[in-house]
């Protein structure tokens, strides 16, 4: 009887801790997403400005650098190419809120944004400024390179 009781207690502890880890992970993702949404609202529509790192205008890496500093107090490098070397490479189907997403839309330049979840990312668009975009759009699907996890 003691063995059965001990085995049951062990399983209860094991499985209850597994569930709490999953809940903690989901809670962290929700917190990251909420923080990103808050900062997105602050900068939504801010015009594109090559070399820009302020609310007067952002380029893509300037926007990502600013958001990471404000949201997570993390200093990122200034260039997209340098950001591409950070963190851990993540498969597209494993992206979580806060992951960086990288694109190579033309031969001339690279582009970076921040994944929000549900196939959506935020970034500084050259034509529309700071916006949300859908990864499933052909333009982004064709030019997608990789995701990187910094958090």
Secondary structure, DSSP 8 states (H G I E B T S, - for coil): -HHHHHHHHHHHHHHHHHHHHHHHHHHHHHHHHHHHHHHHHHHTT--B-TT-EETTEE-HHHHHHHHHHHHH-----SSHHHHTTSSEEE-GGG--TT-EEEE--SSS--EEEEEEETTEEEEEETTTEEEEEETTSHHHHHHEEEEEE--
